[in-house]
Amino acid sequence: MTAENQIENVTTTSPAAQYPRCLTVLTAKEQKTFGGEWASDTKLSGLPTVRSVVNAVIKQAYELDDTQIKGDKEYLLHDEHWIHYRGEETLVLGQTYPVHGLVSVGSIETANDVADYMNKVFSADRGKYPKKDGWQAMAAHSTASIALDKNHPFFRYKETRKLDSRCCRFLVVNEMAVEGMNNRYLGIWGAAETFGSVRKGVQRIGRIMRSAAVRDGGKFFIPPASHDQAYIITHEAFESRPSASGTTISTARTISESVDFIVDMHQATADIMTLDEYVALDVSETDTGDINRASQLTRWAKYAIAVQIGQALQQGRRPQIGRLVRNFGGTSELKKSYVRAFAESALNHHPSHCHVIKDGVVADKAVDAIEDLKRGVLRIEPPEPAQVLEAERMAVQALDLEGAKAWLSKFGFGPYWLRKLTDADEAEWLESVNQMRLSWEGQFDKYELDVRQTPAARLMSMADEITKNLNVEDSAARVRELALEGAVHHLGSLGATTLDDFDEGGAFCRPEITYAFRSEPFVSQLQAWVCFILLKEKRLNDLWAVLRFERFWEEA
């Protein structure tokens, strides 16, 4: 079975034509309209995008089980499925099998919540999801009590060919089952996380491309077309917030690129460096993972390099660039080249150059460390004001009576609801319209929601992290003050003033506030702004020495 056949010749559709047919990309509207199963007493009720992917995985598995029950041979043999297995063997349609599903998420905590949610959905309707047919989910991660080995319930049917209550057909993982896992009955992958690694996407897809065709003597038992294919499901909302350069990471797009890589590997690898190009760059074997990746440094790594340079300058000695390269460059020659250029630029206040890979060949790139520090490590303004996102939708102001009438007038079903107003209580009618509006126009969160952490605890943990990375234990109290100040500015519409407002019993101790404090833009902006204020207050003397702060302040 070729990758092109297994991935491309499928019937699953997606709302976006640019995606391969094996990939279903859920949308917010579908999420609300076709929510599928529901188990409200689970923590997953606060993760609607994750929940919608899980519901779609359950629905897909149930539909495949349904074809197993119907056994309609003509339906199962769509697209001349057998032609892919032509050979000398006698072609025999084998029994359909219970397709297994994989759900990948972004954290161990979410993996546990998803498994709990799925099992409660199954338990609520055992007539539809009998446990004897393997309708059970288990979380597999580094702290799971049951190891993911050949004895795991997820592999039980593979070993025994018999379904029973000890089987587990759904595996929920966090950074596990990426490579090396072999279960030929795994055919569905629900990607309920944000990631941008094509390599990870290819490896995940590889787990669901194990053909279940079996040769037994002179016969070839071929699975039906409905089962012998890859089903991939994700949500359009799994997309990172735009970076400083305006780029985002979309899980759907990453998976699509992974499919393209598998289907046309020759074209996908056209830009990989030749041996001569490797030699020209003098890279080692361990550098292959970094060869097409930007050799950038984190905010804290850049700060640490600048601090070591500033310490040397204040001691009246020249910084040892080679030592900085050894400390921060790792094993990649590309990263070493970048660290050297960054350090030299910070020391000389002049751009330097490093090696990068562009279109498969070695090229030079200018690095301006001073500008990078000013714009990437420091931020003059506090975190930008933002609305509070509820667990499932944007907190929008409710419509009044006239606003509700105006909103309904935009839709074909509007006259029906307007007629209902004459026979209904005005307040009840208005509430119904507002609920309907939220269902249709609500915007969904894009990140996991930590419902266990109070907003106050989240703020203080962020402040402590900043203190640790800046190495300013003597200013820990000041960092906490600034973290609160930045948070109050960020969510100014709330009217919060003290940390108690965000703590247990406070007016704003709600999961959606914790969520707001976890968003990437807020975290990044808060870290950079606190760093700037501490620098301005002369609490970061080593960085001050590198930036020659008086001149920097005038330019700012």
N, C-alpha and C positions, 0 to 999 in steps of 0.2 A: 504494500500500500504506500503510495507516494504522499509526500507532504501536501503537494498541490491538490490531490484528490481529497484527502482527509479534511483539509482546511477550507478549500474553496467550494467544493461541491456539496454544500449544505443548504438547508432551507430556512434556517434562522434568519430573521430580518432585523435590521437596525434602523432607527429613525434617520440616521445620517448616511447618505449614499456614499460618502467618501470612505466609510469603514468596510472592511471585508465582511462577507456574509456570515462568517462564523461568530462575529462579535455583535452582541446586543448592547447598545448604549441607552440606559434608562434616562428619562427626563423627569423634571420636577412635576410636570403635569401628569405624566403617567404614574408617577409615584403617588399622587393624591387620588387619581381616578381609579387606578388599578392596584391598590395597596396590598391586595392578597390577604395572607393570613395576618393574625394579630394576637399578640399576647401582652396586654397592657401592664401587667404586674412585673415586667422585666425592665432592666436598665436600658435595654435597646430601644425603648419607647422614646428616649432622648436622642437617638442616633438615626434619624429617618433615612438618610442616604444609605447607610450600612444596612438598615432593615429592608429597604426596597430591593437591594441586591440579594439578600438572603431569601426574601420571599420569592424572587424570580428563580433562584436556584431550586428551591423546593418545588415550585410550579413546574419547572423543566423536568425535574426528576420524576414527578408524578405523571406527567404526560408521557414520558418514555416508558414508565411502568404500564401505562394504559395501553400502549401499543403491544406490550408483552401480553396483556390480557386478551386483546382483540385478535391478535395473530393474523391480521389481514396481509397475506403474502404479497399481493399486488401493490399495496400501499408501501410495504417495507422495501420493495425492490425499486424504488424510484431512482431516476437518473441512471438506469442500467448499471446498477451497483456491482453486479457480478463481473462485469467486463474487466474490472481492475484486478481480478484474481485469476484471469485466464491462465491455463497451464494444462499439463497432462493429467492432473488429478481430477477425479469426479467432483463436480460442484454440488454441494449439498447445503441447503439453507439450515443453519444451526438454530438452536433455541435462542430466543432473545434473553438477555441477562439483566440483572439489576444494576443499572448505571450508578456509579458512586460520584459524589461531588466534593469539591475542594473549595473552601472559602478562605481567602487570605485577607488579613486585617493589619492595622498599623501598630498594635500593641498587644502585650500579653493580656492585659486587663480586658480589652475589647474581645479578644479571642474567647475568654471565659464567658463574657456576656453573650456573645453570639451563640455559643454552644448551649447555654442555658435557655436562650430565647427559642432556638430551634426545637429543643426537647419539650418545651412547654407547648409549642404549637402542635407537635406530634401527639403529646399526651392529651391535649384537649379534644382530639378527634381520632381515637385509635381505630375506628371503623375505616377511616380513610388512610391512616398511617399506622398500620399494625406493626408492633415491635418485632414480631416474628419475621417480618419482611425486611428487617434491618433499618427501620426508620428510627435511627438514633444518631446523635451528633456528639463528637468529642473534640475537645481542644488539645492540640499538640504544640508544646512550646518547651523552652528550656527548664521551666519549673513544674511541668505537668507531672502528676504522680505515676502515670503509665507511660513508659518509654515507647517511642515510635520505632519499633523494630518488627520483625516478621511475625511476632506473636500478638501484635496489636490487633484489637477487634476490627480495625479498618481493613486488615488483610485476611480476615477469617474466611470470607467467602472465596477469596482467591485460592486458599489452601484446601478448603473442604468442598467447594462447589455447592454448598447447602446454606440456605438462609435460615437463621434462627434469631432468637432474641439476644444472643451474644454478639451478633454482627453489628458493625457500625458503618453505615454507608456515607457518612458526612464527616469530613475532617476540617477543623477550623485551625488555621495556623498563623503564626507570626514569625517570619524569618526562618521557617522550617519547610521541609518538603519542596525545596527549590531545585535540588538535583539529587540524583541517586535513588529516588523513590520509584518503585516499579509496581504498579497495580494496573493491569490491563483493563480493569473494569471502570477505571476513573475516566469520565468523559465530560464533566462539567467543572468549570472554574469560575467562581464568583470573585472578582477582584474588588474588594471593598476597602481600598486604601489608595493613597496617592504615592506614586513612585515614577521615576523617570529613567530607570535603567532598562535599556533594550535587552541587555544580557539577562537580567532577571526575568523579563517577559518571555524571552526565548526558552529559558529553563523551565518556567512554569508551564508554558504551552507544551513543552516536551513531556511533562508528566501526564497530560491528557491525550497524547497522540499514540499511546500504546495500542496497536491493533489487537482486537480480541479474536481474530481468525485463528483457528486451531487445526493442525493437520493430524489426522488419526489414520495411520496406515495409508491406504489409497484414497482416502476421502479428505476433503478440505471443508471443514465446517465454517461457514462464513456468517458473520453477524449481519443482521439487517442494516440497511443504509441509515436508518434512524438512530442506530446505536453506534455505528462505526464512524463517528465523526466527532469533531471538537465543538463544544459549546462554551463560549466565553461571555460572561455578563459583567458589566460594570455600570457606573453612573457618571453622567456628564459632570457632576459636581466635584468629583475627585480630581481637583486641579489646584496646584499651589497658587498662592497669591503672587502677583507680578513682582519680580525682583527689581532692583534699582535700574537695570537695563531694560525693563519692561517684559522680560521673558517669563513664561509660566511652564509648569510641568503638568501635562495632562495624562492621566492614566490611560484613557481611551486612545489617545494619539500614540502613546508609547507602545501599547499592545498592538495597534495597527502597524507600527513600524516593525515590531517583532514578527508579526505575521509575514510582512513583506520580506524580511530577512530570511525566514524559513522557506518561503515559496521560491524566492530568487536569490539564493545565497551567493551566487557568482557575482551578480550585480551589486549586492549589498556589501561585499567585501572588496569592491574595486579600489577603494581609497586606502586600504591597509598598506602600510609602508613595505617596500621591498627590502630584501636583505641589504642591498647597497645603502639604502636610506637609513637602516638601523645602524650600520657601521659608521655612516657619516655623523650620526648623532651620538655614537658611542654609548648606546643604551644596553643595559644588562637584561638577562632573561626575565627578571622579576618586574620589568617595567611595562610588560605588555598590557596590563590592566589600566595603565595611565596614558597610553599612547594617543588616544583620541579624546582625552578629557582635559578641560582647562586646568592648568596647574595653579589654582588660586589658593589663598590662605584664608582662614577664618578671621573674623574681627579680632578675636583674642590672640591668635598667633601673630597677627600684624602688630598688635599692641605690645606683645611680649618682645618681639624683635626690636621695636622702637625703644622699649624700656632698657634693654641691654645696651643698645647704642648710647642712650642718654646717660646711663651709669658710667660708661667709659669716658664720655665727653666731660662729665662733671669731675671725674678723677684725673683729668688732664692726659688721657692716653687715647690712642687710636683703637677703635673697636676691631676685634679679630673677625673678619668676614667669614673666614673658613670655618671657625667654630660655630657661627650662626647657621651656616649651611649644613653642618653636621647635625646640629640640634633640631633644625626645623625642616630639613630637606627630605628626610626619609631615605628610601632606596631608589626613588625615581629620579632619573637624570633630568627629566623635564621639571620636576618640582625643585630640584636643587638649583637648576638654572634660574627659576623664578625667584627663589629665596635670595640668591646672590644678587640678582638685579634689584630686588626690593631693598635689600640692606644697603647696597651701594648708593641707590637713589636717595634713601633717607639720610645717609651720611653726607652726601655731596649736594643735596638740594638741587638735583638735576636728573632728568629721566635717564634710565639705563635700559639695557636690552636683554631679553632672554629668548630661549628657544621655545617654539610652539610647533604643533603639527597642523598644517592647513592643507586641505585637499590631499592628504596622504604624503605630503613632503614637508621637510624642515623649513621653518620660516622664522624671522625675527619679530619680536613684539616689544614695543616701548613700554616701560613701567615707570610711572611717576609716583613714588611712595608718598611724597608730601600731600599731593592731591588726594591720593587714596586714603590717607589718614584723616584728612580734613573732611572728606565726603563719605567715607565708609565707616570710620571708627568714631567720629564726632558728629554731633547734630546740634545746631544752635537752638532750634525750636523744640518744645515738649511734644510728646506724641499727638498726632493729629486727632481732632475730635471725631467721634464716630457714634453711630447708633448702636444700641444694644440689640444683638441678635437673640431672639428666643430660640428654644431648642429646635423648633421646626420652621420658623418663618420670621421674616423681618417684622419687628414691632412697628406696625403702622397705625396711624391715628384712625379711630373708627369714624365712619361716615355718619353725618346727621341725616335727617329725613330727606331734605332736598338733595344732598349729595348722593344718597342711595338711589333716588329716582334718576338722577343724571347718569349714574354709573350703569344702571339697568338699561337705560335708553340706547346704550352702545351695542346691545346684544339682541339677537333674534328672539330669545326667550324672555326678554324684558317685559313685554306687554302681559304675559301670563302672571309674572310676579306682581306687577302693578295692579292687576285686577284683584289679586289676593288681598291687597291692602284694604280694600273696601269692606271685607268680611272678617278681618283679623284685628287683634289688638295691635295698636301702632308700635308699642315698645317691642313686643314679641316679633313682629314682622321685621322691624329694623335690625334686631339681633340676628335673625335668620339671614338677612341679606349680608350683614357684615361677616358672618361665619362663612357664607358662600364665597364672598370676595377673598377672604383669607385663603380658602381652599384653592381658588383659581390663580390668585396673584401672589401668594406668599412665596418668598424666596427662601431656599433651604440652606442650611449650614453646610460647610465644606470641610469641616474638621471634626475630629472626635471630641466628645464632650465629657470631661472628667466630672462626674456628678458627686464624687466622694470628697473633693477638695473645696473648702470654702474660698471665696474670692480673697479674703484677708490672708489665708495661708498661702495661696498662690502668689500674692504680691510679695510676701515676706521671703518666700523661697527664691523668687526672682532677685530680690535685693541681695540675699545672701550669696547667690551665684555671681552677681556683679562684683560684690566685695571680694569674693575669692579670686575671680579672674583678674581684677585690678590690683590685687594684693594690697588692699587698704583697710586692714583690720581696725586701725585707729579711727577710720571714718565710717565704720559700719552703721552707726546710728544715723549719720547724715545720709547715707545711701538709702536707708529705709524711709527717711523723710521724703527724699526725692522720688522714690518709687511711688509713694502715696500721692505726692503732688502730681506726678505724671499721670497716674491713673485717674485722679479727679478731673484733670484737664481733658483726658481722653474721653471720659464719659460725663462731661460737664452737664448734660441735660438731666442727669439723675438728681443732682443737687446734693451729692455726698460730700462730706467734709472731713470725717475722721475714719480711722481704721475700723472702729467699732461698727460703722455703717455696713462694712463688708464682712463682718464676723458673725458667728452664731448669734441669732436673735436680732441682728441688724436688719434694717429696711431693705438692704440690697444684697443680702446673703442668698443668692439664687444661682442655680447652675448656669444660666445664660451669662451671668456676670463673670463667673470663672472662665467660661468659654471665651468671652471677649478679651480676658487677660492672657489667653493662650494663643491668640491670633499672631501670626508671624509678623505682620507690619508693626503691631504694638510692641512686641518683644524687641524687635530690632531697633525701633525708634527710641524706646525707653533706655535701652543699653547705651546707645550712642549719645543721647541727651544727658544722662547721668554722667557719662564720661566727660562730656564737654563742661558741665557745671563744676565737677571736681577739678578739672584742669584750670578753669577760670578762677577757682578759689585757691589755686596753688597747692592742691593736695596731690598732684601728679607731677612732681618736679622732674622726673626723668623724661617724661614725654614732653614737658615744657622745654627742656634743653634741646631736644631734637627739632621741635617745631619753631624755635625762636619766637615764642608766643606773642610778643609785642607786635611783631610784624604781621603775624597770622591774624591777630585780633583786628588790626586796622583793615586788612583785606576783607575780613568777614563782614 
